Amino acid sequence: MKEEHDRREFLKIGVAAVAGLSIGEESLASIASNVNAQAMEKVRIGMVGIGSRGTVLLKVMLDLEGVEVKAVCDIIEDR
């Protein structure tokens, strides 16, 4: 089933999306400014699905200082 949209509908959707993002961005910024977070010495990550992109990303993560890879899983056992 193919849906066709005209330019007016496309522009309405685009304007609504931009408005939503800008409103969300402002509220996120105000929330973030009130957060009193401290830096972590070590970031622990887990990865799900280690395909070709995941393997490259895993190698990058293993080389980063302050990053600890705690868990890796994939439905294909060889990975």
N, C-alpha and C positions, 0 to 999 in steps of 0.2 A: 504494500500500500504506500503510495507516494503522496506526501503532503506538500502542497505548494504554498508559499507565503509571499505576500506582496511587500513592496518597499516600506509602506507605512507600518505594517505589522512588525517588520524587521527593526525599524527605527524605534517603535514603542518598546519592544523587548530590550533593545540595546540601551535605551535611556533608563528603563527600569533597573537593568542590571548595574549600570554605572551608579545610579542613585543608591541602590542597596549597598554596593561596595563602599561608597564614600561614607554613608551613614555608619556602616559596620566598622570601617577603619577609624572613624572618630571615637566610637565607643570603646574599641579595643585599645586605642592610644590612651584614653583616660584611665582605663583599668590598669594598663601596663605601667603608667606613671605612678600608681599607688602601690605597686608591688615592691617589697623590700627583699629582694632575692640575693643570696650570696653565691659566689662562684664555687663550683664544684672542683675538687682536685682530680676526679676521675669520672668520666662519662661511661656508663655501661650500656651496651646496645645488644639487641637480638635481631637476627635477620631471618625472614621467612621467604623461601623461594630463591634459591641460588642458581639462577640461569647464567647466561653469559654476562649480562649487566651486573647481576648480583655478585658474581665472582670477582669482577673488576672492582666493584665497590668494596667488597670484603677485603681485598688486598690493600686498598687505600686506607680503610679503617684500621687494619692491623699495623700499618706504618705510622699512624698518627700518635703523637705523644698525648697521654691523658685519656686515651680511649681504650676500653676493655670490651672485647667481644665475648659476651657471656653465653650466647646460644645461637645456633644456626640450624635450620631445618629445611627440608625439601621433600616432596613426595617421591622424587627419584633418588633412590639410595646412593647411586654413584656420585651424586653431587654432595 
